[in-house]
Amino acid sequence: MPQATNFFQPPVYVRNDAEDLADVVRCLAGDHAAFQNLVDRYHRPFFTFALRVLGNREEASDAVQTAFVKVYENLGTFDQGRRFFSWAYRILVNESLNVRRAQWPSEPIDPNLVADSSSPLEDVERKERRHQVQAAILQLPVEYRDVIVLHYFSGLAYEEISDTLGVPQKTVKSRLYTARQRLAAALLAETTR
């Protein structure tokens, strides 16, 4: 029997608040190479988020690149009393939303965006399940899709999502609950076809 796959297992990211702040301060002091540390640290989670939201590698890559350019250009406006990651992530979220609005209607997610498996049958089953989950996520309204992606795929806590989206934590919890219910209903409907 194939092993169950948890599609919502968030990646584990170590909090780098002190390193982030040190790199920001160095960059603002003229050491622009310090910005590369921030890019290296957050490129992967940013790309993962953009890919989940946009469903297209090229558009996700462009959104991430544009977001990092905007982060760099606006670094002087960063409030050093806040988390750099949340501030930069909000810029990425906005950029991804702008790209998504421009691409309406959206293109389907590339089905080749799955990890390798140990057997061809498991690979086919995993691809089909991922495709179903990704299709169901893309069908969610924007406010529900964002909280699902930020929580389950980017590993952000409620407080971080609240900060990133600029909504109260209570709203994040409510949207996440509703999004889970809608996803479950959509996936159940898909399996009973």
MARTI-570090 format. One record per residue: residue number from 1; residue in three letters; x, y, z of N, C-alpha, C, O in turn. Coordinates in Angstrom, 1 decimal, always signed. Layout:
<sites>
NUM|ALA|X|Y|Z|X|Y|Z|X|Y|Z|X|Y|Z;
...
</sites>
This chain:
<sites>
1|MET|+0.8|-1.2|+0.0|+0.0|+0.0|+0.0|+0.9|+1.2|+0.0|+1.8|+1.3|+0.8;
2|PRO|+0.6|+2.2|-0.9|+1.5|+3.4|-0.9|+1.4|+4.2|+0.3|+0.3|+4.3|+1.0;
3|GLN|+2.5|+4.8|+0.7|+2.5|+5.7|+1.9|+1.8|+7.0|+1.6|+1.9|+7.5|+0.6;
4|ALA|+1.0|+7.4|+2.6|+0.2|+8.6|+2.5|+1.2|+9.8|+2.4|+2.2|+9.8|+3.1;
5|THR|+0.8|+10.8|+1.6|+1.7|+12.0|+1.4|+0.9|+13.1|+2.0|-0.3|+13.3|+1.8;
6|ASN|+1.6|+13.9|+2.9|+1.1|+15.1|+3.4|+1.4|+16.3|+2.5|+2.6|+16.7|+2.5;
7|PHE|+0.5|+16.8|+1.8|+0.7|+17.8|+0.8|+0.9|+19.2|+1.5|+1.4|+20.1|+0.9;
8|PHE|+0.5|+19.3|+2.8|+0.5|+20.5|+3.4|+1.7|+20.6|+4.5|+1.6|+21.5|+5.3;
9|GLN|+2.6|+19.7|+4.4|+3.8|+19.7|+5.2|+4.6|+21.0|+4.9|+5.2|+21.0|+3.8;
10|PRO|+4.7|+22.0|+5.8|+5.4|+23.2|+5.4|+6.9|+22.9|+5.5|+7.4|+22.1|+6.3;
11|PRO|+7.7|+23.6|+4.7|+9.1|+23.5|+4.8|+9.6|+24.1|+6.2|+8.9|+25.0|+6.7;
12|VAL|+10.7|+23.7|+6.7|+11.2|+24.2|+7.9|+12.2|+25.3|+7.6|+13.2|+25.0|+7.0;
13|TYR|+12.0|+26.5|+8.1|+12.9|+27.6|+7.9|+13.3|+28.1|+9.3|+12.4|+28.3|+10.1;
14|VAL|+14.6|+28.2|+9.5|+15.1|+28.8|+10.8|+14.9|+30.3|+10.7|+15.1|+30.9|+9.7;
15|ARG|+14.4|+30.8|+11.8|+14.3|+32.3|+11.9|+15.6|+32.9|+11.8|+16.5|+32.6|+12.6;
16|ASN|+15.8|+33.9|+11.0|+17.1|+34.5|+10.8|+17.0|+36.0|+11.0|+17.6|+36.8|+10.3;
17|ASP|+16.2|+36.4|+12.0|+15.9|+37.8|+12.2|+17.2|+38.6|+12.5|+17.3|+39.7|+11.9;
18|ALA|+18.1|+38.1|+13.3|+19.3|+38.9|+13.6|+20.2|+39.0|+12.4|+20.8|+40.0|+12.1;
19|GLU|+20.3|+37.9|+11.7|+21.2|+37.9|+10.4|+20.6|+38.8|+9.4|+21.3|+39.6|+8.7;
20|ASP|+19.2|+38.8|+9.3|+18.5|+39.6|+8.3|+18.8|+41.1|+8.6|+19.2|+41.9|+7.7;
21|LEU|+18.6|+41.5|+9.9|+18.8|+42.8|+10.3|+20.3|+43.3|+10.0|+20.5|+44.4|+9.6;
22|ALA|+21.2|+42.4|+10.4|+22.6|+42.7|+10.1|+22.9|+43.0|+8.7|+23.6|+43.9|+8.3;
23|ASP|+22.3|+42.1|+7.8|+22.5|+42.3|+6.4|+21.9|+43.6|+5.9|+22.4|+44.2|+5.0;
24|VAL|+20.7|+43.9|+6.4|+20.0|+45.1|+6.0|+20.8|+46.3|+6.4|+21.0|+47.2|+5.6;
25|VAL|+21.3|+46.3|+7.6|+22.1|+47.5|+8.1|+23.4|+47.6|+7.2|+23.8|+48.7|+6.9;
26|ARG|+24.1|+46.5|+6.9|+25.3|+46.5|+6.1|+25.0|+47.1|+4.7|+25.7|+47.9|+4.2;
27|CYS|+23.9|+46.6|+4.2|+23.5|+47.1|+2.8|+23.2|+48.6|+2.8|+23.6|+49.3|+1.9;
28|LEU|+22.4|+49.0|+3.8|+22.1|+50.5|+3.9|+23.3|+51.3|+4.2|+23.4|+52.5|+3.8;
29|ALA|+24.4|+50.7|+4.8|+25.6|+51.4|+5.0|+26.6|+51.4|+3.8|+27.7|+51.9|+3.8;
30|GLY|+26.1|+50.8|+2.7|+26.9|+50.8|+1.4|+27.4|+49.5|+1.0|+28.0|+49.4|-0.1;
31|ASP|+27.3|+48.5|+1.8|+27.8|+47.1|+1.5|+26.7|+46.4|+0.7|+26.0|+45.6|+1.3;
32|HIS|+26.6|+46.7|-0.5|+25.4|+46.2|-1.3|+25.6|+44.7|-1.6|+24.6|+44.0|-1.9;
33|ALA|+26.7|+44.1|-1.4|+26.9|+42.7|-1.5|+26.1|+41.9|-0.4|+25.8|+40.8|-0.5;
34|ALA|+25.9|+42.6|+0.8|+25.1|+42.0|+1.9|+23.7|+41.7|+1.4|+23.1|+40.8|+2.0;
35|PHE|+23.2|+42.4|+0.4|+21.8|+42.0|-0.1|+21.8|+40.6|-0.7|+20.8|+40.0|-0.6;
36|GLN|+22.9|+40.2|-1.2|+23.0|+38.8|-1.8|+22.7|+37.8|-0.7|+22.1|+36.7|-1.0;
37|ASN|+23.1|+38.0|+0.5|+22.8|+37.1|+1.6|+21.3|+36.9|+1.8|+20.8|+35.8|+2.0;
38|LEU|+20.6|+38.1|+1.7|+19.1|+38.0|+1.9|+18.5|+37.3|+0.7|+17.6|+36.5|+0.9;
39|VAL|+19.0|+37.5|-0.5|+18.5|+36.8|-1.7|+18.7|+35.3|-1.6|+17.8|+34.5|-1.8;
40|ASP|+19.9|+35.0|-1.2|+20.3|+33.6|-1.1|+19.4|+32.9|+0.0|+19.0|+31.7|-0.2;
41|ARG|+19.2|+33.6|+1.1|+18.4|+33.0|+2.2|+16.9|+32.8|+1.9|+16.3|+31.8|+2.3;
42|TYR|+16.4|+33.7|+1.1|+14.9|+33.7|+0.9|+14.5|+33.4|-0.6|+13.3|+33.3|-0.8;
43|HIS|+15.4|+33.2|-1.5|+15.0|+32.9|-2.8|+14.1|+31.7|-2.9|+13.0|+31.7|-3.6;
44|ARG|+14.5|+30.6|-2.3|+13.7|+29.3|-2.4|+12.3|+29.5|-1.8|+11.3|+29.1|-2.5;
45|PRO|+12.1|+30.0|-0.5|+10.7|+30.1|-0.1|+9.9|+31.1|-0.9|+8.7|+30.9|-1.1;
46|PHE|+10.5|+32.2|-1.4|+9.8|+33.1|-2.2|+9.4|+32.4|-3.5|+8.2|+32.6|-4.0;
47|PHE|+10.3|+31.7|-4.2|+9.9|+31.0|-5.4|+8.8|+30.0|-5.2|+7.9|+29.9|-6.0;
48|THR|+8.9|+29.3|-4.1|+7.9|+28.3|-3.8|+6.5|+28.9|-3.7|+5.5|+28.4|-4.2;
49|PHE|+6.5|+30.0|-2.9|+5.2|+30.8|-2.8|+4.7|+31.2|-4.2|+3.5|+31.0|-4.5;
50|ALA|+5.6|+31.9|-4.9|+5.1|+32.4|-6.2|+4.7|+31.3|-7.2|+3.7|+31.5|-7.9;
51|LEU|+5.4|+30.2|-7.2|+5.0|+29.1|-8.0|+3.6|+28.5|-7.6|+2.8|+28.2|-8.5;
52|ARG|+3.4|+28.4|-6.3|+2.1|+27.9|-5.9|+1.0|+28.9|-6.3|-0.2|+28.4|-6.6;
53|VAL|+1.2|+30.1|-6.2|+0.2|+31.1|-6.5|+0.0|+31.3|-8.0|-1.2|+31.4|-8.5;
54|LEU|+1.1|+31.3|-8.8|+1.0|+31.6|-10.2|+0.9|+30.3|-11.1|+0.3|+30.4|-12.1;
55|GLY|+1.4|+29.2|-10.6|+1.3|+28.0|-11.3|+2.2|+27.9|-12.6|+2.0|+27.0|-13.4;
56|ASN|+3.2|+28.8|-12.7|+4.0|+28.8|-13.9|+5.4|+29.2|-13.4|+5.6|+30.2|-12.8;
57|ARG|+6.4|+28.4|-13.8|+7.8|+28.6|-13.3|+8.4|+29.9|-13.8|+9.0|+30.7|-13.0;
58|GLU|+8.1|+30.2|-15.0|+8.7|+31.5|-15.6|+8.1|+32.7|-14.9|+8.8|+33.6|-14.6;
59|GLU|+6.8|+32.7|-14.8|+6.1|+33.8|-14.1|+6.5|+33.9|-12.7|+6.7|+35.0|-12.2;
60|ALA|+6.7|+32.8|-12.0|+7.1|+32.8|-10.6|+8.5|+33.4|-10.5|+8.8|+34.2|-9.6;
61|SER|+9.4|+32.9|-11.4|+10.7|+33.4|-11.3|+10.8|+34.9|-11.6|+11.5|+35.7|-10.9;
62|ASP|+10.0|+35.4|-12.5|+9.9|+36.9|-12.8|+9.4|+37.6|-11.6|+9.8|+38.7|-11.3;
63|ALA|+8.3|+37.1|-11.0|+7.7|+37.7|-9.8|+8.7|+37.8|-8.7|+8.8|+38.9|-8.0;
64|VAL|+9.5|+36.8|-8.4|+10.5|+36.8|-7.4|+11.6|+37.8|-7.7|+12.0|+38.6|-6.8;
65|GLN|+12.0|+37.8|-8.9|+13.1|+38.8|-9.3|+12.6|+40.2|-9.1|+13.3|+41.0|-8.6;
66|THR|+11.4|+40.5|-9.6|+10.8|+41.8|-9.4|+10.6|+42.2|-8.0|+10.9|+43.3|-7.6;
67|ALA|+10.2|+41.2|-7.2|+10.0|+41.5|-5.7|+11.3|+41.8|-5.1|+11.4|+42.7|-4.3;
68|PHE|+12.4|+41.1|-5.4|+13.7|+41.4|-4.8|+14.2|+42.7|-5.2|+14.8|+43.4|-4.5;
69|VAL|+14.0|+43.1|-6.5|+14.3|+44.5|-6.9|+13.6|+45.5|-6.1|+14.2|+46.5|-5.7;
70|LYS|+12.3|+45.3|-5.9|+11.5|+46.3|-5.1|+12.0|+46.3|-3.7|+12.0|+47.4|-3.1;
71|VAL|+12.3|+45.1|-3.1|+12.8|+45.1|-1.8|+14.1|+45.9|-1.7|+14.3|+46.8|-0.8;
72|TYR|+15.0|+45.7|-2.6|+16.3|+46.5|-2.6|+16.0|+48.0|-2.8|+16.6|+48.8|-2.0;
73|GLU|+15.2|+48.3|-3.7|+14.9|+49.8|-3.9|+14.2|+50.4|-2.7|+14.4|+51.6|-2.5;
74|ASN|+13.5|+49.7|-1.9|+12.7|+50.2|-0.8|+13.4|+49.9|+0.5|+12.7|+50.1|+1.6;
75|LEU|+14.6|+49.4|+0.6|+15.2|+48.9|+1.8|+15.3|+50.1|+2.8|+15.2|+49.8|+4.0;
76|GLY|+15.4|+51.3|+2.4|+15.5|+52.4|+3.3|+14.2|+52.7|+4.0|+14.2|+53.3|+5.0;
77|THR|+13.1|+52.1|+3.5|+11.8|+52.3|+4.2|+11.5|+51.2|+5.2|+10.4|+51.2|+5.9;
78|PHE|+12.3|+50.2|+5.2|+12.1|+49.0|+6.1|+12.2|+49.5|+7.6|+13.2|+50.1|+8.0;
79|ASP|+11.2|+49.2|+8.4|+11.1|+49.5|+9.8|+11.9|+48.4|+10.5|+11.5|+47.2|+10.6;
80|GLN|+13.1|+48.7|+11.0|+14.0|+47.7|+11.6|+13.5|+47.1|+12.9|+14.1|+46.2|+13.4;
81|GLY|+12.4|+47.6|+13.4|+11.7|+47.0|+14.5|+10.8|+45.8|+14.2|+10.3|+45.2|+15.1;
82|ARG|+10.7|+45.6|+12.9|+9.8|+44.5|+12.4|+10.7|+43.4|+11.8|+11.9|+43.6|+11.7;
83|ARG|+10.0|+42.3|+11.4|+10.8|+41.2|+10.8|+11.0|+41.5|+9.3|+10.0|+41.9|+8.6;
84|PHE|+12.2|+41.4|+8.9|+12.5|+41.7|+7.5|+11.7|+40.7|+6.6|+11.2|+41.1|+5.6;
85|PHE|+11.7|+39.4|+7.0|+11.1|+38.4|+6.2|+9.6|+38.8|+5.9|+9.2|+38.7|+4.7;
86|SER|+8.9|+39.1|+6.9|+7.5|+39.5|+6.7|+7.3|+40.7|+5.8|+6.4|+40.7|+4.9;
87|TRP|+8.2|+41.7|+6.0|+8.1|+42.9|+5.1|+8.4|+42.5|+3.7|+7.7|+42.9|+2.8;
88|ALA|+9.5|+41.8|+3.4|+9.8|+41.4|+2.1|+8.8|+40.4|+1.5|+8.5|+40.5|+0.3;
89|TYR|+8.2|+39.6|+2.3|+7.2|+38.6|+1.8|+6.0|+39.3|+1.4|+5.3|+38.9|+0.4;
90|ARG|+5.6|+40.4|+2.1|+4.5|+41.2|+1.7|+4.7|+41.8|+0.3|+3.8|+41.9|-0.5;
91|ILE|+5.9|+42.2|+0.0|+6.2|+42.8|-1.3|+6.0|+41.7|-2.4|+5.5|+41.9|-3.4;
92|LEU|+6.5|+40.5|-2.1|+6.3|+39.3|-3.0|+4.9|+39.0|-3.2|+4.4|+38.7|-4.3;
93|VAL|+4.1|+39.0|-2.1|+2.7|+38.7|-2.2|+2.0|+39.7|-3.1|+1.2|+39.3|-4.0;
94|ASN|+2.3|+41.0|-3.0|+1.7|+42.0|-3.8|+2.1|+41.8|-5.3|+1.3|+41.9|-6.2;
95|GLU|+3.4|+41.5|-5.5|+3.9|+41.3|-6.9|+3.2|+40.1|-7.5|+2.8|+40.1|-8.7;
96|SER|+3.1|+39.0|-6.7|+2.4|+37.8|-7.2|+1.0|+38.1|-7.6|+0.4|+37.6|-8.6;
97|LEU|+0.3|+38.8|-6.7|-1.1|+39.2|-7.0|-1.2|+40.0|-8.3|-2.1|+39.9|-9.1;
98|ASN|-0.3|+41.0|-8.5|-0.3|+41.8|-9.7|-0.1|+40.9|-10.9|-0.8|+41.1|-11.9;
99|VAL|+0.8|+40.0|-10.9|+1.0|+39.1|-12.0|-0.2|+38.2|-12.2|-0.7|+38.0|-13.4;
100|ARG|-0.8|+37.7|-11.2|-2.0|+36.9|-11.3|-3.2|+37.7|-11.9|-3.9|+37.1|-12.7;
101|ARG|-3.3|+38.9|-11.5|-4.4|+39.7|-12.1|-4.2|+39.9|-13.6|-5.1|+39.9|-14.3;
102|ALA|-2.9|+40.1|-14.0|-2.6|+40.3|-15.4|-2.8|+39.1|-16.2|-3.0|+39.2|-17.4;
103|GLN|-2.7|+37.9|-15.6|-2.8|+36.7|-16.4|-4.2|+36.1|-16.4|-4.4|+35.0|-17.0;
104|TRP|-5.2|+36.7|-15.8|-6.5|+36.2|-15.8|-7.1|+36.0|-17.2|-7.0|+36.9|-18.0;
105|PRO|-7.7|+34.9|-17.5|-7.8|+33.7|-16.7|-6.5|+32.9|-16.5|-5.6|+33.0|-17.4;
106|SER|-6.3|+32.3|-15.4|-5.0|+31.7|-15.1|-4.8|+30.4|-15.9|-5.7|+29.7|-16.3;
107|GLU|-3.5|+30.2|-16.1|-3.0|+28.9|-16.8|-3.0|+27.8|-15.7|-2.8|+28.1|-14.6;
108|PRO|-3.2|+26.6|-16.2|-3.1|+25.5|-15.2|-1.6|+25.3|-14.7|-0.7|+25.6|-15.4;
109|ILE|-1.5|+24.7|-13.5|-0.2|+24.4|-13.0|+0.5|+23.3|-13.8|-0.2|+22.3|-14.1;
110|ASP|+1.7|+23.5|-14.0|+2.5|+22.5|-14.7|+2.5|+21.2|-13.9|+3.0|+21.1|-12.8;
111|PRO|+2.0|+20.0|-14.5|+2.0|+18.8|-13.8|+3.3|+18.2|-13.5|+3.4|+17.2|-12.8;
112|ASN|+4.4|+18.7|-14.1|+5.7|+18.2|-13.9|+6.4|+18.7|-12.7|+7.6|+18.5|-12.5;
113|LEU|+5.7|+19.5|-11.9|+6.3|+20.1|-10.7|+6.2|+19.2|-9.5|+5.9|+19.7|-8.4;
114|VAL|+6.5|+17.9|-9.6|+6.5|+17.0|-8.5|+7.8|+16.4|-8.3|+8.7|+16.3|-9.2;
115|ALA|+8.0|+15.9|-7.1|+9.3|+15.2|-6.7|+9.3|+13.8|-7.3|+8.2|+13.2|-7.5;
116|ASP|+10.5|+13.2|-7.4|+10.6|+11.9|-7.9|+10.1|+10.9|-6.8|+10.1|+11.2|-5.6;
117|SER|+9.6|+9.7|-7.2|+9.2|+8.7|-6.3|+10.0|+7.5|-6.6|+10.7|+7.4|-7.5;
118|SER|+9.7|+6.5|-5.7|+10.5|+5.2|-5.8|+10.0|+4.3|-6.9|+10.7|+3.4|-7.3;
119|SER|+8.7|+4.4|-7.3|+8.2|+3.5|-8.3|+7.3|+4.3|-9.3|+6.8|+5.3|-8.9;
120|PRO|+7.2|+3.8|-10.5|+6.4|+4.5|-11.5|+4.9|+4.6|-11.1|+4.3|+5.7|-11.3;
121|LEU|+4.3|+3.6|-10.4|+2.9|+3.7|-10.0|+2.8|+4.7|-8.9|+1.8|+5.5|-9.0;
122|GLU|+3.7|+4.8|-8.0|+3.6|+5.8|-6.9|+3.8|+7.2|-7.6|+3.2|+8.2|-7.1;
123|ASP|+4.7|+7.3|-8.5|+4.9|+8.6|-9.2|+3.6|+9.1|-9.9|+3.3|+10.2|-9.8;
124|VAL|+3.0|+8.2|-10.6|+1.7|+8.6|-11.3|+0.7|+9.0|-10.3|+0.0|+10.0|-10.4;
125|GLU|+0.5|+8.2|-9.2|-0.5|+8.5|-8.2|-0.2|+9.8|-7.5|-1.1|+10.6|-7.3;
126|ARG|+1.1|+10.0|-7.2|+1.5|+11.3|-6.5|+1.3|+12.5|-7.4|+0.7|+13.5|-7.0;
127|LYS|+1.6|+12.3|-8.7|+1.3|+13.4|-9.7|-0.2|+13.7|-9.8|-0.5|+14.9|-9.8;
128|GLU|-1.0|+12.7|-9.8|-2.4|+12.9|-9.9|-2.9|+13.6|-8.6|-3.7|+14.5|-8.7;
129|ARG|-2.5|+13.2|-7.4|-2.9|+13.8|-6.2|-2.5|+15.3|-6.1|-3.2|+16.1|-5.8;
130|ARG|-1.2|+15.5|-6.5|-0.7|+16.9|-6.5|-1.5|+17.8|-7.4|-1.8|+18.9|-7.1;
131|HIS|-1.7|+17.2|-8.6|-2.5|+18.0|-9.6|-3.9|+18.3|-9.1|-4.4|+19.4|-9.2;
132|GLN|-4.5|+17.4|-8.4|-5.9|+17.6|-7.8|-5.8|+18.7|-6.7|-6.6|+19.6|-6.7;
133|VAL|-4.8|+18.6|-5.9|-4.7|+19.6|-4.8|-4.4|+20.9|-5.4|-5.0|+21.9|-5.0;
134|GLN|-3.4|+21.0|-6.3|-3.1|+22.3|-6.9|-4.2|+22.9|-7.7|-4.5|+24.1|-7.6;
135|ALA|-5.0|+22.1|-8.4|-6.1|+22.6|-9.1|-7.2|+23.1|-8.1|-7.8|+24.1|-8.4;
136|ALA|-7.4|+22.4|-7.0|-8.4|+22.8|-6.0|-7.9|+24.1|-5.4|-8.7|+25.0|-5.1;
137|ILE|-6.6|+24.3|-5.1|-6.1|+25.5|-4.5|-6.3|+26.7|-5.5|-6.7|+27.8|-5.1;
138|LEU|-6.0|+26.4|-6.8|-6.2|+27.5|-7.8|-7.7|+27.9|-7.9|-7.9|+29.1|-8.4;
139|GLN|-8.6|+27.1|-7.6|-10.0|+27.4|-7.6|-10.5|+28.2|-6.5|-11.6|+28.8|-6.5;
140|LEU|-9.7|+28.3|-5.4|-10.1|+29.0|-4.2|-10.1|+30.5|-4.5|-9.3|+31.0|-5.3;
141|PRO|-11.0|+31.3|-3.9|-10.9|+32.7|-4.0|-9.5|+33.2|-3.4|-8.9|+32.5|-2.6;
142|VAL|-9.0|+34.3|-3.9|-7.7|+34.8|-3.6|-7.4|+34.8|-2.1|-6.4|+34.4|-1.6;
143|GLU|-8.4|+35.3|-1.3|-8.1|+35.5|+0.2|-7.9|+34.1|+0.9|-7.2|+34.0|+1.9;
144|TYR|-8.5|+33.1|+0.4|-8.4|+31.7|+0.9|-7.1|+31.1|+0.4|-6.4|+30.4|+1.1;
145|ARG|-6.9|+31.3|-0.9|-5.7|+30.7|-1.5|-4.4|+31.2|-0.8|-3.5|+30.5|-0.6;
146|ASP|-4.4|+32.5|-0.6|-3.2|+33.1|+0.0|-2.9|+32.5|+1.4|-1.7|+32.2|+1.7;
147|VAL|-3.9|+32.4|+2.3|-3.6|+31.8|+3.6|-3.2|+30.4|+3.5|-2.3|+29.9|+4.3;
148|ILE|-3.7|+29.6|+2.6|-3.3|+28.2|+2.4|-1.9|+28.1|+2.0|-1.1|+27.4|+2.6;
149|VAL|-1.5|+28.9|+1.0|-0.1|+28.8|+0.5|+0.8|+29.4|+1.6|+1.9|+28.7|+1.8;
150|LEU|+0.5|+30.5|+2.2|+1.4|+31.0|+3.2|+1.6|+30.1|+4.4|+2.7|+30.0|+5.0;
151|HIS|+0.5|+29.4|+4.9|+0.6|+28.6|+6.0|+1.2|+27.2|+5.7|+2.1|+26.8|+6.4;
152|TYR|+0.6|+26.5|+4.7|+1.0|+25.1|+4.5|+2.2|+25.0|+3.6|+3.0|+24.0|+3.8;
153|PHE|+2.4|+25.8|+2.7|+3.5|+25.7|+1.7|+4.7|+26.5|+2.1|+5.9|+26.2|+1.8;
154|SER|+4.5|+27.7|+2.8|+5.6|+28.5|+3.2|+5.9|+28.4|+4.7|+6.9|+28.9|+5.1;
155|GLY|+5.0|+27.7|+5.4|+5.3|+27.5|+6.8|+5.2|+28.7|+7.7|+5.8|+28.7|+8.8;
156|LEU|+4.4|+29.7|+7.4|+4.3|+30.8|+8.2|+3.2|+30.6|+9.3|+2.2|+29.9|+9.1;
157|ALA|+3.5|+31.1|+10.5|+2.5|+31.0|+11.6|+1.4|+32.1|+11.4|+1.5|+33.0|+10.5;
158|TYR|+0.3|+32.0|+12.2|-0.8|+32.9|+12.0|-0.3|+34.3|+12.1|-0.8|+35.2|+11.4;
159|GLU|+0.5|+34.6|+13.1|+1.0|+36.0|+13.3|+1.7|+36.5|+12.1|+1.6|+37.7|+11.7;
160|GLU|+2.6|+35.7|+11.5|+3.3|+36.1|+10.4|+2.4|+36.3|+9.2|+2.7|+37.2|+8.4;
161|ILE|+1.4|+35.4|+9.0|+0.5|+35.6|+7.9|-0.3|+36.9|+8.1|-0.5|+37.7|+7.2;
162|SER|-0.7|+37.2|+9.3|-1.4|+38.4|+9.7|-0.6|+39.6|+9.3|-1.1|+40.5|+8.7;
163|ASP|+0.7|+39.6|+9.7|+1.6|+40.7|+9.4|+1.8|+40.8|+7.9|+1.8|+41.9|+7.4;
164|THR|+2.0|+39.7|+7.2|+2.2|+39.7|+5.8|+1.1|+40.2|+5.0|+1.2|+41.0|+4.0;
165|LEU|-0.2|+39.8|+5.3|-1.3|+40.2|+4.6|-2.0|+41.4|+5.1|-2.9|+42.0|+4.4;
166|GLY|-1.6|+41.9|+6.3|-2.2|+43.1|+6.8|-3.6|+42.9|+7.3|-4.4|+43.8|+7.2;
167|VAL|-3.9|+41.7|+7.8|-5.2|+41.4|+8.4|-5.1|+40.9|+9.8|-4.0|+40.4|+10.1;
168|PRO|-6.1|+41.0|+10.6|-6.0|+40.5|+12.0|-5.8|+39.0|+12.0|-6.2|+38.3|+11.1;
169|GLN|-5.2|+38.5|+13.1|-5.0|+37.0|+13.2|-6.3|+36.3|+13.2|-6.4|+35.2|+12.7;
170|LYS|-7.3|+36.9|+13.8|-8.6|+36.2|+13.8|-9.1|+36.0|+12.4|-9.7|+35.0|+12.1;
171|THR|-8.9|+36.9|+11.5|-9.3|+36.8|+10.1|-8.5|+35.7|+9.4|-9.0|+34.9|+8.6;
172|VAL|-7.2|+35.6|+9.8|-6.3|+34.6|+9.2|-6.9|+33.2|+9.6|-7.0|+32.3|+8.7;
173|LYS|-7.2|+33.0|+10.9|-7.7|+31.7|+11.3|-9.1|+31.4|+10.7|-9.3|+30.3|+10.3;
174|SER|-9.9|+32.4|+10.5|-11.2|+32.2|+9.9|-11.0|+31.8|+8.4|-11.7|+30.9|+8.0;
175|ARG|-10.2|+32.5|+7.7|-10.0|+32.2|+6.3|-9.3|+30.9|+6.1|-9.7|+30.1|+5.2;
176|LEU|-8.4|+30.5|+7.0|-7.8|+29.2|+6.9|-8.8|+28.1|+7.2|-8.7|+27.1|+6.5;
177|TYR|-9.6|+28.3|+8.1|-10.7|+27.3|+8.4|-11.6|+27.1|+7.2|-11.9|+26.0|+6.7;
178|THR|-12.1|+28.2|+6.6|-12.9|+28.2|+5.5|-12.2|+27.6|+4.3|-12.8|+26.8|+3.5;
179|ALA|-11.0|+27.9|+4.1|-10.2|+27.4|+2.9|-10.0|+25.9|+3.0|-10.2|+25.2|+2.0;
180|ARG|-9.8|+25.4|+4.2|-9.6|+24.0|+4.4|-10.9|+23.2|+4.1|-11.0|+22.2|+3.5;
181|GLN|-12.0|+23.8|+4.6|-13.4|+23.2|+4.3|-13.6|+23.2|+2.8|-14.1|+22.2|+2.3;
182|ARG|-13.3|+24.3|+2.1|-13.6|+24.3|+0.7|-12.6|+23.4|-0.1|-13.1|+22.7|-1.0;
183|LEU|-11.4|+23.3|+0.3|-10.5|+22.4|-0.3|-10.9|+20.9|-0.1|-10.9|+20.1|-1.0;
184|ALA|-11.3|+20.6|+1.1|-11.8|+19.2|+1.4|-13.0|+18.9|+0.5|-13.1|+17.8|+0.0;
185|ALA|-13.9|+19.8|+0.4|-15.1|+19.6|-0.4|-14.7|+19.4|-1.9|-15.3|+18.5|-2.5;
186|ALA|-13.8|+20.2|-2.3|-13.4|+20.1|-3.8|-12.7|+18.8|-4.0|-12.9|+18.2|-5.1;
187|LEU|-11.8|+18.4|-3.1|-11.1|+17.2|-3.3|-12.0|+16.0|-3.2|-11.8|+15.0|-3.9;
188|LEU|-13.0|+16.0|-2.3|-13.9|+14.9|-2.1|-14.8|+14.8|-3.4|-15.0|+13.7|-3.8;
189|ALA|-15.2|+15.9|-3.9|-16.0|+15.9|-5.1|-15.2|+15.3|-6.3|-15.7|+14.6|-7.1;
190|GLU|-13.9|+15.6|-6.3|-13.0|+15.1|-7.4|-12.8|+13.6|-7.3|-12.8|+13.0|-8.3;
191|THR|-12.7|+13.1|-6.1|-12.5|+11.6|-5.9|-13.8|+10.8|-6.2|-13.7|+9.6|-6.4;
192|THR|-15.0|+11.5|-6.1|-16.2|+10.7|-6.3|-16.7|+10.8|-7.8|-17.7|+10.3|-8.1;
193|ARG|-15.9|+11.5|-8.6|-16.3|+11.5|-10.0|-16.0|+10.2|-10.7|-16.3|+10.1|-11.9;
</sites>
